[in-house]
Amino acid sequence: MYKLIISIAICYMMSCDRKPYVEHKVKEEKVADDCKERQSYFRKISNFGGERYEFEKCLHPEFNGGNEVISWRKSDTVFVAFKSPNSASDDKVFHITLDIDSYPEYHYIWIDGDTYSTSPTENNTE
């Protein structure tokens, strides 16, 4: 029993000594050929593996999310940048699914110049 308690304590202490990190996965799906058809929504879905964000973005027609997105963190903010060239007349609308896994907890996410709070809002139903 004593060895079990020691093992659990060691595992707990080792898990507390985690270094800050941020990882991302991007899935893209072309939904329109004209950027005028882009919908302006931003959804956050939390789960045990991190957060998922869904939104539409105008990007060049050959956009490949795995190679053209970078992420990093600074303080309590996660930054995500799309390495796509500036807007062009042939840009297409993509539905973007962005999965973020980060430690420690972050409170803001910055995506190409737009900042969103990731903290829950209070629901005042008086």
Order of alpha helices (4+ residues) and beta strands (2+ residues): alpha-beta-beta-beta-alpha-beta-beta-beta-beta-beta
